[in-house]
Amino acid sequence: MTLKIVVYSKSACPQCDQAKMLLKSRALDFEEIRIDDEAARLAFYEKCGPSVRQMPQVFINEQRVGGVAGLQAALVQLGR
């Protein structure tokens, strides 16, 4: 099964780097979308829902799994 993984990140974000390193270590392709503009990032958070207030935000097959912990849990669930 092919996974479409999108990582929304910002510059100078250790958690963003950790999520990307995890995906690379498992040889999983992903698209990174950087949101460094504060206004754009706040608009993105608003679109995701009231509980979203940090980066990275990872989506697998267009479903939000959350940050690093959510990504780790999703990969275990998918057997990756």
PDB file of N, CA, C and O in Angstrom:
ATOM      1  N   MET A   1       0.848  -1.187   0.000  1.00  0.00           N
ATOM      2  CA  MET A   1       0.000   0.000   0.000  1.00  0.00           C
ATOM      3  C   MET A   1       0.888   1.242   0.000  1.00  0.00           C
ATOM      4  O   MET A   1       1.802   1.367   0.815  1.00  0.00           O
ATOM      5  N   THR A   2       0.612   2.133  -0.904  1.00  0.00           N
ATOM      6  CA  THR A   2       1.350   3.384  -0.987  1.00  0.00           C
ATOM      7  C   THR A   2       0.741   4.395  -0.023  1.00  0.00           C
ATOM      8  O   THR A   2      -0.477   4.565   0.033  1.00  0.00           O
ATOM      9  N   LEU A   3       1.603   5.057   0.730  1.00  0.00           N
ATOM     10  CA  LEU A   3       1.155   6.073   1.670  1.00  0.00           C
ATOM     11  C   LEU A   3       1.469   7.453   1.114  1.00  0.00           C
ATOM     12  O   LEU A   3       2.571   7.700   0.625  1.00  0.00           O
ATOM     13  N   LYS A   4       0.503   8.341   1.192  1.00  0.00           N
ATOM     14  CA  LYS A   4       0.745   9.740   0.853  1.00  0.00           C
ATOM     15  C   LYS A   4       0.940  10.472   2.177  1.00  0.00           C
ATOM     16  O   LYS A   4      -0.002  10.675   2.943  1.00  0.00           O
ATOM     17  N   ILE A   5       2.189  10.863   2.423  1.00  0.00           N
ATOM     18  CA  ILE A   5       2.531  11.501   3.696  1.00  0.00           C
ATOM     19  C   ILE A   5       2.904  12.955   3.442  1.00  0.00           C
ATOM     20  O   ILE A   5       3.748  13.258   2.597  1.00  0.00           O
ATOM     21  N   VAL A   6       2.264  13.844   4.184  1.00  0.00           N
ATOM     22  CA  VAL A   6       2.560  15.276   4.093  1.00  0.00           C
ATOM     23  C   VAL A   6       2.921  15.766   5.491  1.00  0.00           C
ATOM     24  O   VAL A   6       2.185  15.548   6.453  1.00  0.00           O
ATOM     25  N   VAL A   7       4.074  16.435   5.580  1.00  0.00           N
ATOM     26  CA  VAL A   7       4.541  16.986   6.854  1.00  0.00           C
ATOM     27  C   VAL A   7       4.496  18.505   6.750  1.00  0.00           C
ATOM     28  O   VAL A   7       5.216  19.102   5.950  1.00  0.00           O
ATOM     29  N   TYR A   8       3.653  19.119   7.557  1.00  0.00           N
ATOM     30  CA  TYR A   8       3.617  20.576   7.653  1.00  0.00           C
ATOM     31  C   TYR A   8       4.591  20.952   8.758  1.00  0.00           C
ATOM     32  O   TYR A   8       4.471  20.478   9.888  1.00  0.00           O
ATOM     33  N   SER A   9       5.553  21.800   8.432  1.00  0.00           N
ATOM     34  CA  SER A   9       6.613  22.123   9.387  1.00  0.00           C
ATOM     35  C   SER A   9       6.953  23.597   9.340  1.00  0.00           C
ATOM     36  O   SER A   9       6.408  24.362   8.545  1.00  0.00           O
ATOM     37  N   LYS A  10       7.878  23.975  10.224  1.00  0.00           N
ATOM     38  CA  LYS A  10       8.427  25.329  10.211  1.00  0.00           C
ATOM     39  C   LYS A  10       9.932  25.226  10.417  1.00  0.00           C
ATOM     40  O   LYS A  10      10.435  24.196  10.865  1.00  0.00           O
ATOM     41  N   SER A  11      10.628  26.272  10.098  1.00  0.00           N
ATOM     42  CA  SER A  11      12.086  26.298  10.259  1.00  0.00           C
ATOM     43  C   SER A  11      12.456  26.291  11.740  1.00  0.00           C
ATOM     44  O   SER A  11      11.678  26.723  12.590  1.00  0.00           O
ATOM     45  N   ALA A  12      13.648  25.795  12.030  1.00  0.00           N
ATOM     46  CA  ALA A  12      14.196  25.776  13.397  1.00  0.00           C
ATOM     47  C   ALA A  12      13.249  25.101  14.379  1.00  0.00           C
ATOM     48  O   ALA A  12      12.992  25.616  15.467  1.00  0.00           O
ATOM     49  N   CYS A  13      12.732  23.941  13.981  1.00  0.00           N
ATOM     50  CA  CYS A  13      11.780  23.200  14.803  1.00  0.00           C
ATOM     51  C   CYS A  13      12.325  21.794  15.041  1.00  0.00           C
ATOM     52  O   CYS A  13      12.279  20.956  14.141  1.00  0.00           O
ATOM     53  N   PRO A  14      12.842  21.525  16.245  1.00  0.00           N
ATOM     54  CA  PRO A  14      13.422  20.205  16.519  1.00  0.00           C
ATOM     55  C   PRO A  14      12.429  19.054  16.331  1.00  0.00           C
ATOM     56  O   PRO A  14      12.806  17.987  15.845  1.00  0.00           O
ATOM     57  N   GLN A  15      11.172  19.262  16.710  1.00  0.00           N
ATOM     58  CA  GLN A  15      10.174  18.207  16.532  1.00  0.00           C
ATOM     59  C   GLN A  15       9.910  17.942  15.051  1.00  0.00           C
ATOM     60  O   GLN A  15       9.693  16.798  14.650  1.00  0.00           O
ATOM     61  N   CYS A  16       9.930  18.999  14.242  1.00  0.00           N
ATOM     62  CA  CYS A  16       9.751  18.836  12.797  1.00  0.00           C
ATOM     63  C   CYS A  16      10.896  18.006  12.230  1.00  0.00           C
ATOM     64  O   CYS A  16      10.681  17.096  11.429  1.00  0.00           O
ATOM     65  N   ASP A  17      12.112  18.331  12.652  1.00  0.00           N
ATOM     66  CA  ASP A  17      13.282  17.580  12.198  1.00  0.00           C
ATOM     67  C   ASP A  17      13.196  16.124  12.626  1.00  0.00           C
ATOM     68  O   ASP A  17      13.569  15.229  11.867  1.00  0.00           O
ATOM     69  N   GLN A  18      12.707  15.879  13.836  1.00  0.00           N
ATOM     70  CA  GLN A  18      12.586  14.515  14.341  1.00  0.00           C
ATOM     71  C   GLN A  18      11.581  13.708  13.506  1.00  0.00           C
ATOM     72  O   GLN A  18      11.833  12.546  13.187  1.00  0.00           O
ATOM     73  N   ALA A  19      10.455  14.318  13.157  1.00  0.00           N
ATOM     74  CA  ALA A  19       9.444  13.626  12.340  1.00  0.00           C
ATOM     75  C   ALA A  19      10.014  13.284  10.966  1.00  0.00           C
ATOM     76  O   ALA A  19       9.813  12.177  10.466  1.00  0.00           O
ATOM     77  N   LYS A  20      10.719  14.226  10.362  1.00  0.00           N
ATOM     78  CA  LYS A  20      11.300  13.987   9.031  1.00  0.00           C
ATOM     79  C   LYS A  20      12.382  12.912   9.091  1.00  0.00           C
ATOM     80  O   LYS A  20      12.475  12.079   8.190  1.00  0.00           O
ATOM     81  N   MET A  21      13.201  12.921  10.146  1.00  0.00           N
ATOM     82  CA  MET A  21      14.245  11.906  10.297  1.00  0.00           C
ATOM     83  C   MET A  21      13.636  10.514  10.482  1.00  0.00           C
ATOM     84  O   MET A  21      14.158   9.528   9.961  1.00  0.00           O
ATOM     85  N   LEU A  22      12.542  10.443  11.220  1.00  0.00           N
ATOM     86  CA  LEU A  22      11.852   9.167  11.418  1.00  0.00           C
ATOM     87  C   LEU A  22      11.368   8.612  10.079  1.00  0.00           C
ATOM     88  O   LEU A  22      11.554   7.430   9.787  1.00  0.00           O
ATOM     89  N   LEU A  23      10.754   9.461   9.279  1.00  0.00           N
ATOM     90  CA  LEU A  23      10.265   9.013   7.972  1.00  0.00           C
ATOM     91  C   LEU A  23      11.415   8.594   7.061  1.00  0.00           C
ATOM     92  O   LEU A  23      11.324   7.581   6.367  1.00  0.00           O
ATOM     93  N   LYS A  24      12.494   9.371   7.064  1.00  0.00           N
ATOM     94  CA  LYS A  24      13.658   9.028   6.232  1.00  0.00           C
ATOM     95  C   LYS A  24      14.290   7.721   6.681  1.00  0.00           C
ATOM     96  O   LYS A  24      14.720   6.923   5.849  1.00  0.00           O
ATOM     97  N   SER A  25      14.352   7.490   8.007  1.00  0.00           N
ATOM     98  CA  SER A  25      14.972   6.270   8.523  1.00  0.00           C
ATOM     99  C   SER A  25      14.185   5.023   8.128  1.00  0.00           C
ATOM    100  O   SER A  25      14.725   3.917   8.100  1.00  0.00           O
ATOM    101  N   ARG A  26      12.921   5.215   7.828  1.00  0.00           N
ATOM    102  CA  ARG A  26      12.087   4.087   7.405  1.00  0.00           C
ATOM    103  C   ARG A  26      11.873   4.073   5.888  1.00  0.00           C
ATOM    104  O   ARG A  26      11.040   3.329   5.370  1.00  0.00           O
ATOM    105  N   ALA A  27      12.638   4.906   5.197  1.00  0.00           N
ATOM    106  CA  ALA A  27      12.594   4.993   3.728  1.00  0.00           C
ATOM    107  C   ALA A  27      11.181   5.280   3.212  1.00  0.00           C
ATOM    108  O   ALA A  27      10.754   4.724   2.200  1.00  0.00           O
ATOM    109  N   LEU A  28      10.463   6.158   3.923  1.00  0.00           N
ATOM    110  CA  LEU A  28       9.124   6.547   3.506  1.00  0.00           C
ATOM    111  C   LEU A  28       9.184   7.918   2.841  1.00  0.00           C
ATOM    112  O   LEU A  28       9.695   8.877   3.420  1.00  0.00           O
ATOM    113  N   ASP A  29       8.662   8.000   1.632  1.00  0.00           N
ATOM    114  CA  ASP A  29       8.616   9.272   0.924  1.00  0.00           C
ATOM    115  C   ASP A  29       7.569  10.177   1.563  1.00  0.00           C
ATOM    116  O   ASP A  29       6.526   9.710   2.021  1.00  0.00           O
ATOM    117  N   PHE A  30       7.856  11.460   1.589  1.00  0.00           N
ATOM    118  CA  PHE A  30       6.904  12.425   2.129  1.00  0.00           C
ATOM    119  C   PHE A  30       7.094  13.764   1.446  1.00  0.00           C
ATOM    120  O   PHE A  30       8.145  14.056   0.877  1.00  0.00           O
ATOM    121  N   GLU A  31       6.051  14.562   1.520  1.00  0.00           N
ATOM    122  CA  GLU A  31       6.093  15.935   1.024  1.00  0.00           C
ATOM    123  C   GLU A  31       6.159  16.845   2.241  1.00  0.00           C
ATOM    124  O   GLU A  31       5.399  16.681   3.196  1.00  0.00           O
ATOM    125  N   GLU A  32       7.068  17.796   2.197  1.00  0.00           N
ATOM    126  CA  GLU A  32       7.171  18.770   3.294  1.00  0.00           C
ATOM    127  C   GLU A  32       6.616  20.098   2.825  1.00  0.00           C
ATOM    128  O   GLU A  32       6.967  20.596   1.755  1.00  0.00           O
ATOM    129  N   ILE A  33       5.750  20.658   3.637  1.00  0.00           N
ATOM    130  CA  ILE A  33       5.209  21.992   3.370  1.00  0.00           C
ATOM    131  C   ILE A  33       5.595  22.859   4.555  1.00  0.00           C
ATOM    132  O   ILE A  33       5.133  22.654   5.677  1.00  0.00           O
ATOM    133  N   ARG A  34       6.448  23.828   4.282  1.00  0.00           N
ATOM    134  CA  ARG A  34       6.903  24.737   5.352  1.00  0.00           C
ATOM    135  C   ARG A  34       5.939  25.896   5.492  1.00  0.00           C
ATOM    136  O   ARG A  34       5.526  26.517   4.512  1.00  0.00           O
ATOM    137  N   ILE A  35       5.594  26.168   6.734  1.00  0.00           N
ATOM    138  CA  ILE A  35       4.745  27.322   7.041  1.00  0.00           C
ATOM    139  C   ILE A  35       5.512  28.169   8.045  1.00  0.00           C
ATOM    140  O   ILE A  35       5.341  28.029   9.256  1.00  0.00           O
ATOM    141  N   ASP A  36       6.353  29.044   7.530  1.00  0.00           N
ATOM    142  CA  ASP A  36       7.165  29.892   8.407  1.00  0.00           C
ATOM    143  C   ASP A  36       6.484  31.219   8.748  1.00  0.00           C
ATOM    144  O   ASP A  36       6.846  31.864   9.732  1.00  0.00           O
ATOM    145  N   ASP A  37       5.522  31.621   7.958  1.00  0.00           N
ATOM    146  CA  ASP A  37       4.798  32.867   8.221  1.00  0.00           C
ATOM    147  C   ASP A  37       3.815  32.650   9.376  1.00  0.00           C
ATOM    148  O   ASP A  37       2.983  31.744   9.327  1.00  0.00           O
ATOM    149  N   GLU A  38       3.913  33.464  10.388  1.00  0.00           N
ATOM    150  CA  GLU A  38       3.079  33.306  11.594  1.00  0.00           C
ATOM    151  C   GLU A  38       1.587  33.360  11.282  1.00  0.00           C
ATOM    152  O   GLU A  38       0.826  32.537  11.791  1.00  0.00           O
ATOM    153  N   ALA A  39       1.156  34.307  10.458  1.00  0.00           N
ATOM    154  CA  ALA A  39      -0.268  34.427  10.123  1.00  0.00           C
ATOM    155  C   ALA A  39      -0.751  33.188   9.367  1.00  0.00           C
ATOM    156  O   ALA A  39      -1.845  32.687   9.628  1.00  0.00           O
ATOM    157  N   ALA A  40       0.056  32.699   8.437  1.00  0.00           N
ATOM    158  CA  ALA A  40      -0.313  31.497   7.678  1.00  0.00           C
ATOM    159  C   ALA A  40      -0.375  30.283   8.607  1.00  0.00           C
ATOM    160  O   ALA A  40      -1.254  29.434   8.463  1.00  0.00           O
ATOM    161  N   ARG A  41       0.548  30.203   9.551  1.00  0.00           N
ATOM    162  CA  ARG A  41       0.563  29.086  10.489  1.00  0.00           C
ATOM    163  C   ARG A  41      -0.683  29.114  11.380  1.00  0.00           C
ATOM    164  O   ARG A  41      -1.291  28.071  11.618  1.00  0.00           O
ATOM    165  N   LEU A  42      -1.066  30.287  11.870  1.00  0.00           N
ATOM    166  CA  LEU A  42      -2.267  30.401  12.698  1.00  0.00           C
ATOM    167  C   LEU A  42      -3.518  30.028  11.908  1.00  0.00           C
ATOM    168  O   LEU A  42      -4.428  29.396  12.446  1.00  0.00           O
ATOM    169  N   ALA A  43      -3.567  30.413  10.645  1.00  0.00           N
ATOM    170  CA  ALA A  43      -4.692  30.040   9.784  1.00  0.00           C
ATOM    171  C   ALA A  43      -4.728  28.521   9.574  1.00  0.00           C
ATOM    172  O   ALA A  43      -5.800  27.916   9.559  1.00  0.00           O
ATOM    173  N   PHE A  44      -3.555  27.916   9.413  1.00  0.00           N
ATOM    174  CA  PHE A  44      -3.477  26.464   9.263  1.00  0.00           C
ATOM    175  C   PHE A  44      -3.983  25.773  10.529  1.00  0.00           C
ATOM    176  O   PHE A  44      -4.756  24.819  10.443  1.00  0.00           O
ATOM    177  N   TYR A  45      -3.556  26.243  11.698  1.00  0.00           N
ATOM    178  CA  TYR A  45      -4.016  25.672  12.965  1.00  0.00           C
ATOM    179  C   TYR A  45      -5.538  25.755  13.075  1.00  0.00           C
ATOM    180  O   TYR A  45      -6.197  24.804  13.496  1.00  0.00           O
ATOM    181  N   GLU A  46      -6.073  26.891  12.694  1.00  0.00           N
ATOM    182  CA  GLU A  46      -7.527  27.102  12.751  1.00  0.00           C
ATOM    183  C   GLU A  46      -8.251  26.086  11.871  1.00  0.00           C
ATOM    184  O   GLU A  46      -9.298  25.560  12.246  1.00  0.00           O
ATOM    185  N   LYS A  47      -7.686  25.820  10.709  1.00  0.00           N
ATOM    186  CA  LYS A  47      -8.276  24.860   9.769  1.00  0.00           C
ATOM    187  C   LYS A  47      -8.229  23.432  10.326  1.00  0.00           C
ATOM    188  O   LYS A  47      -9.131  22.634  10.072  1.00  0.00           O
ATOM    189  N   CYS A  48      -7.185  23.118  11.077  1.00  0.00           N
ATOM    190  CA  CYS A  48      -7.016  21.765  11.633  1.00  0.00           C
ATOM    191  C   CYS A  48      -7.926  21.497  12.819  1.00  0.00           C
ATOM    192  O   CYS A  48      -8.318  20.354  13.054  1.00  0.00           O
ATOM    193  N   GLY A  49      -8.261  22.525  13.558  1.00  0.00           N
ATOM    194  CA  GLY A  49      -9.121  22.339  14.720  1.00  0.00           C
ATOM    195  C   GLY A  49      -8.558  23.027  15.945  1.00  0.00           C
ATOM    196  O   GLY A  49      -7.386  23.403  15.973  1.00  0.00           O
ATOM    197  N   PRO A  50      -9.397  23.191  16.963  1.00  0.00           N
ATOM    198  CA  PRO A  50      -9.007  23.980  18.136  1.00  0.00           C
ATOM    199  C   PRO A  50      -7.875  23.388  18.966  1.00  0.00           C
ATOM    200  O   PRO A  50      -7.211  24.121  19.700  1.00  0.00           O
ATOM    201  N   SER A  51      -7.638  22.095  18.872  1.00  0.00           N
ATOM    202  CA  SER A  51      -6.587  21.491  19.698  1.00  0.00           C
ATOM    203  C   SER A  51      -5.204  21.559  19.050  1.00  0.00           C
ATOM    204  O   SER A  51      -4.214  21.189  19.680  1.00  0.00           O
ATOM    205  N   VAL A  52      -5.121  22.026  17.806  1.00  0.00           N
ATOM    206  CA  VAL A  52      -3.842  22.057  17.084  1.00  0.00           C
ATOM    207  C   VAL A  52      -3.167  23.409  17.301  1.00  0.00           C
ATOM    208  O   VAL A  52      -3.699  24.455  16.929  1.00  0.00           O
ATOM    209  N   ARG A  53      -1.972  23.363  17.919  1.00  0.00           N
ATOM    210  CA  ARG A  53      -1.241  24.596  18.201  1.00  0.00           C
ATOM    211  C   ARG A  53       0.259  24.410  18.092  1.00  0.00           C
ATOM    212  O   ARG A  53       1.016  25.208  18.645  1.00  0.00           O
ATOM    213  N   GLN A  54       0.713  23.374  17.390  1.00  0.00           N
ATOM    214  CA  GLN A  54       2.153  23.159  17.287  1.00  0.00           C
ATOM    215  C   GLN A  54       2.506  22.480  15.982  1.00  0.00           C
ATOM    216  O   GLN A  54       1.653  21.922  15.293  1.00  0.00           O
ATOM    217  N   MET A  55       3.762  22.541  15.668  1.00  0.00           N
ATOM    218  CA  MET A  55       4.311  21.880  14.491  1.00  0.00           C
ATOM    219  C   MET A  55       5.221  20.766  14.971  1.00  0.00           C
ATOM    220  O   MET A  55       5.773  20.871  16.066  1.00  0.00           O
ATOM    221  N   PRO A  56       5.400  19.726  14.217  1.00  0.00           N
ATOM    222  CA  PRO A  56       4.830  19.478  12.899  1.00  0.00           C
ATOM    223  C   PRO A  56       3.414  18.949  13.016  1.00  0.00           C
ATOM    224  O   PRO A  56       2.969  18.522  14.081  1.00  0.00           O
ATOM    225  N   GLN A  57       2.726  18.988  11.901  1.00  0.00           N
ATOM    226  CA  GLN A  57       1.451  18.306  11.757  1.00  0.00           C
ATOM    227  C   GLN A  57       1.626  17.362  10.573  1.00  0.00           C
ATOM    228  O   GLN A  57       1.979  17.784   9.472  1.00  0.00           O
ATOM    229  N   VAL A  58       1.377  16.095  10.814  1.00  0.00           N
ATOM    230  CA  VAL A  58       1.598  15.075   9.794  1.00  0.00           C
ATOM    231  C   VAL A  58       0.255  14.508   9.360  1.00  0.00           C
ATOM    232  O   VAL A  58      -0.616  14.208  10.176  1.00  0.00           O
ATOM    233  N   PHE A  59       0.120  14.372   8.048  1.00  0.00           N
ATOM    234  CA  PHE A  59      -1.080  13.783   7.464  1.00  0.00           C
ATOM    235  C   PHE A  59      -0.662  12.544   6.679  1.00  0.00           C
ATOM    236  O   PHE A  59       0.295  12.586   5.905  1.00  0.00           O
ATOM    237  N   ILE A  60      -1.375  11.453   6.879  1.00  0.00           N
ATOM    238  CA  ILE A  60      -1.152  10.236   6.104  1.00  0.00           C
ATOM    239  C   ILE A  60      -2.449   9.934   5.372  1.00  0.00           C
ATOM    240  O   ILE A  60      -3.504   9.767   5.984  1.00  0.00           O
ATOM    241  N   ASN A  61      -2.349   9.869   4.049  1.00  0.00           N
ATOM    242  CA  ASN A  61      -3.534   9.658   3.204  1.00  0.00           C
ATOM    243  C   ASN A  61      -4.644  10.633   3.569  1.00  0.00           C
ATOM    244  O   ASN A  61      -5.808  10.257   3.705  1.00  0.00           O
ATOM    245  N   GLU A  62      -4.256  11.895   3.725  1.00  0.00           N
ATOM    246  CA  GLU A  62      -5.147  13.028   3.978  1.00  0.00           C
ATOM    247  C   GLU A  62      -5.824  12.998   5.348  1.00  0.00           C
ATOM    248  O   GLU A  62      -6.780  13.737   5.581  1.00  0.00           O
ATOM    249  N   GLN A  63      -5.340  12.154   6.248  1.00  0.00           N
ATOM    250  CA  GLN A  63      -5.871  12.115   7.606  1.00  0.00           C
ATOM    251  C   GLN A  63      -4.784  12.588   8.570  1.00  0.00           C
ATOM    252  O   GLN A  63      -3.658  12.091   8.545  1.00  0.00           O
ATOM    253  N   ARG A  64      -5.132  13.546   9.413  1.00  0.00           N
ATOM    254  CA  ARG A  64      -4.154  14.086  10.356  1.00  0.00           C
ATOM    255  C   ARG A  64      -3.857  13.068  11.444  1.00  0.00           C
ATOM    256  O   ARG A  64      -4.764  12.549  12.095  1.00  0.00           O
ATOM    257  N   VAL A  65      -2.560  12.788  11.632  1.00  0.00           N
ATOM    258  CA  VAL A  65      -2.143  11.889  12.715  1.00  0.00           C
ATOM    259  C   VAL A  65      -1.516  12.665  13.860  1.00  0.00           C
ATOM    260  O   VAL A  65      -1.297  12.109  14.937  1.00  0.00           O
ATOM    261  N   GLY A  66      -1.225  13.938  13.645  1.00  0.00           N
ATOM    262  CA  GLY A  66      -0.677  14.789  14.700  1.00  0.00           C
ATOM    263  C   GLY A  66       0.805  15.033  14.523  1.00  0.00           C
ATOM    264  O   GLY A  66       1.301  15.138  13.401  1.00  0.00           O
ATOM    265  N   GLY A  67       1.511  15.123  15.647  1.00  0.00           N
ATOM    266  CA  GLY A  67       2.936  15.413  15.632  1.00  0.00           C
ATOM    267  C   GLY A  67       3.771  14.139  15.646  1.00  0.00           C
ATOM    268  O   GLY A  67       3.374  13.122  15.078  1.00  0.00           O
ATOM    269  N   VAL A  68       4.923  14.199  16.293  1.00  0.00           N
ATOM    270  CA  VAL A  68       5.862  13.072  16.295  1.00  0.00           C
ATOM    271  C   VAL A  68       5.239  11.837  16.954  1.00  0.00           C
ATOM    272  O   VAL A  68       5.325  10.740  16.402  1.00  0.00           O
ATOM    273  N   ALA A  69       4.617  11.996  18.119  1.00  0.00           N
ATOM    274  CA  ALA A  69       4.023  10.844  18.813  1.00  0.00           C
ATOM    275  C   ALA A  69       2.909  10.224  17.977  1.00  0.00           C
ATOM    276  O   ALA A  69       2.800   9.001  17.893  1.00  0.00           O
ATOM    277  N   GLY A  70       2.092  11.057  17.363  1.00  0.00           N
ATOM    278  CA  GLY A  70       1.017  10.549  16.505  1.00  0.00           C
ATOM    279  C   GLY A  70       1.557   9.831  15.293  1.00  0.00           C
ATOM    280  O   GLY A  70       1.013   8.813  14.866  1.00  0.00           O
ATOM    281  N   LEU A  71       2.639  10.368  14.736  1.00  0.00           N
ATOM    282  CA  LEU A  71       3.289   9.724  13.586  1.00  0.00           C
ATOM    283  C   LEU A  71       3.837   8.361  13.982  1.00  0.00           C
ATOM    284  O   LEU A  71       3.647   7.380  13.263  1.00  0.00           O
ATOM    285  N   GLN A  72       4.517   8.294  15.124  1.00  0.00           N
ATOM    286  CA  GLN A  72       5.056   7.018  15.590  1.00  0.00           C
ATOM    287  C   GLN A  72       3.943   5.991  15.775  1.00  0.00           C
ATOM    288  O   GLN A  72       4.084   4.843  15.355  1.00  0.00           O
ATOM    289  N   ALA A  73       2.853   6.392  16.394  1.00  0.00           N
ATOM    290  CA  ALA A  73       1.723   5.480  16.629  1.00  0.00           C
ATOM    291  C   ALA A  73       1.105   5.027  15.305  1.00  0.00           C
ATOM    292  O   ALA A  73       0.772   3.853  15.144  1.00  0.00           O
ATOM    293  N   ALA A  74       0.953   5.948  14.367  1.00  0.00           N
ATOM    294  CA  ALA A  74       0.370   5.600  13.065  1.00  0.00           C
ATOM    295  C   ALA A  74       1.253   4.622  12.313  1.00  0.00           C
ATOM    296  O   ALA A  74       0.753   3.688  11.686  1.00  0.00           O
ATOM    297  N   LEU A  75       2.564   4.828  12.368  1.00  0.00           N
ATOM    298  CA  LEU A  75       3.484   3.922  11.663  1.00  0.00           C
ATOM    299  C   LEU A  75       3.448   2.517  12.274  1.00  0.00           C
ATOM    300  O   LEU A  75       3.526   1.527  11.546  1.00  0.00           O
ATOM    301  N   VAL A  76       3.332   2.423  13.586  1.00  0.00           N
ATOM    302  CA  VAL A  76       3.216   1.114  14.240  1.00  0.00           C
ATOM    303  C   VAL A  76       1.926   0.442  13.778  1.00  0.00           C
ATOM    304  O   VAL A  76       1.919  -0.741  13.436  1.00  0.00           O
ATOM    305  N   GLN A  77       0.843   1.205  13.772  1.00  0.00           N
ATOM    306  CA  GLN A  77      -0.459   0.675  13.361  1.00  0.00           C
ATOM    307  C   GLN A  77      -0.435   0.192  11.912  1.00  0.00           C
ATOM    308  O   GLN A  77      -1.085  -0.795  11.568  1.00  0.00           O
ATOM    309  N   LEU A  78       0.313   0.892  11.072  1.00  0.00           N
ATOM    310  CA  LEU A  78       0.422   0.527   9.652  1.00  0.00           C
ATOM    311  C   LEU A  78       1.495  -0.539   9.397  1.00  0.00           C
ATOM    312  O   LEU A  78       1.687  -0.978   8.263  1.00  0.00           O
ATOM    313  N   GLY A  79       2.174  -0.937  10.438  1.00  0.00           N
ATOM    314  CA  GLY A  79       3.229  -1.942  10.290  1.00  0.00           C
ATOM    315  C   GLY A  79       4.455  -1.433   9.589  1.00  0.00           C
ATOM    316  O   GLY A  79       5.151  -2.196   8.919  1.00  0.00           O
ATOM    317  N   ARG A  80       4.731  -0.167   9.729  1.00  0.00           N
ATOM    318  CA  ARG A  80       5.887   0.461   9.078  1.00  0.00           C
ATOM    319  C   ARG A  80       6.913   0.822  10.121  1.00  0.00           C
ATOM    320  O   ARG A  80       7.968   1.363   9.788  1.00  0.00           O
TER     321      ARG A  80
END
